[in-house]
Amino acid sequence: MTDHQLILVTGPARSGKSEWAETLANCSGKTVIYVATAQTDLTDHEWQTRIEQHRQRRPSTWQTLAIPIALAEAIQSAPPNSCLLIDSLGTWLANLLEQDEATWSKTVRELLSSLHHATSDVIVVAEETGWGIVPAYPIGRVFRDRLGTLARHIGAIAHPVYLVTGGHVLNLSTLGTPLKTD
């Protein structure tokens, strides 16, 4: 048995999930590598403000890697005894949304394999998008369905799994009963 763990932190927008993941990373006692999945767009000032807010919260001792696509490779190459904080799964998925189903399935298999074989702690932040209405547009439905399915697969191998909502943290691993995944 290895001494690393996979943690999933999920919740709706602006719920506090990133702050909780940052707290967990800080408490790990390991070298923290923040994996930012966002692609910067200097013309989108609101997006840049969000990225900067996240950047300002992080301790200066944390290394930051911009990994908008090659997430499985980043996990595989992480130094042992480090802690990767991946923020966020939904943003990463959005960067790959144009993949056809066969390519997406391969991407998911590679990501799940990298998480299974990680030699570092990995904390994954994932958005909950399926609590609202069904999106009116096909690409919105693809995004919602892919993210929900991927979070479920990661949740099946992660321990613990946290839900952060309304500024409160729930440990689903102690409160819930896991479902089988396909």
ChimeraX attribute file (.defattr): number of C-alpha atoms within 10 A of each C-alpha:
attribute: neighborCount
match mode: 1-to-1
recipient: residues
	/A:1	3
	/A:2	8
	/A:3	9
	/A:4	15
	/A:5	18
	/A:6	21
	/A:7	22
	/A:8	25
	/A:9	29
	/A:10	28
	/A:11	21
	/A:12	17
	/A:13	15
	/A:14	13
	/A:15	18
	/A:16	20
	/A:17	28
	/A:18	25
	/A:19	17
	/A:20	20
	/A:21	23
	/A:22	23
	/A:23	12
	/A:24	16
	/A:25	23
	/A:26	16
	/A:27	9
	/A:28	14
	/A:29	11
	/A:30	15
	/A:31	19
	/A:32	24
	/A:33	20
	/A:34	22
	/A:35	22
	/A:36	22
	/A:37	23
	/A:38	21
	/A:39	17
	/A:40	12
	/A:41	10
	/A:42	9
	/A:43	8
	/A:44	9
	/A:45	10
	/A:46	11
	/A:47	15
	/A:48	15
	/A:49	11
	/A:50	10
	/A:51	15
	/A:52	11
	/A:53	11
	/A:54	14
	/A:55	14
	/A:56	9
	/A:57	11
	/A:58	17
	/A:59	11
	/A:60	9
	/A:61	9
	/A:62	14
	/A:63	13
	/A:64	16
	/A:65	14
	/A:66	15
	/A:67	19
	/A:68	20
	/A:69	18
	/A:70	13
	/A:71	21
	/A:72	19
	/A:73	13
	/A:74	18
	/A:75	22
	/A:76	18
	/A:77	13
	/A:78	17
	/A:79	16
	/A:80	15
	/A:81	16
	/A:82	19
	/A:83	27
	/A:84	27
	/A:85	23
	/A:86	26
	/A:87	25
	/A:88	21
	/A:89	22
	/A:90	23
	/A:91	20
	/A:92	22
	/A:93	21
	/A:94	17
	/A:95	15
	/A:96	16
	/A:97	16
	/A:98	13
	/A:99	12
	/A:100	9
	/A:101	12
	/A:102	8
	/A:103	12
	/A:104	16
	/A:105	13
	/A:106	11
	/A:107	18
	/A:108	16
	/A:109	13
	/A:110	15
	/A:111	20
	/A:112	17
	/A:113	14
	/A:114	18
	/A:115	21
	/A:116	15
	/A:117	11
	/A:118	22
	/A:119	21
	/A:120	25
	/A:121	26
	/A:122	24
	/A:123	26
	/A:124	25
	/A:125	26
	/A:126	27
	/A:127	25
	/A:128	19
	/A:129	20
	/A:130	15
	/A:131	8
	/A:132	7
	/A:133	7
	/A:134	13
	/A:135	14
	/A:136	8
	/A:137	8
	/A:138	10
	/A:139	12
	/A:140	14
	/A:141	15
	/A:142	15
	/A:143	20
	/A:144	21
	/A:145	15
	/A:146	20
	/A:147	23
	/A:148	17
	/A:149	14
	/A:150	19
	/A:151	22
	/A:152	18
	/A:153	16
	/A:154	21
	/A:155	24
	/A:156	16
	/A:157	16
	/A:158	22
	/A:159	16
	/A:160	17
	/A:161	24
	/A:162	24
	/A:163	22
	/A:164	26
	/A:165	17
	/A:166	12
	/A:167	12
	/A:168	11
	/A:169	17
	/A:170	15
	/A:171	14
	/A:172	18
	/A:173	15
	/A:174	11
	/A:175	10
	/A:176	10
	/A:177	8
	/A:178	11
	/A:179	9
	/A:180	8
	/A:181	10
	/A:182	6
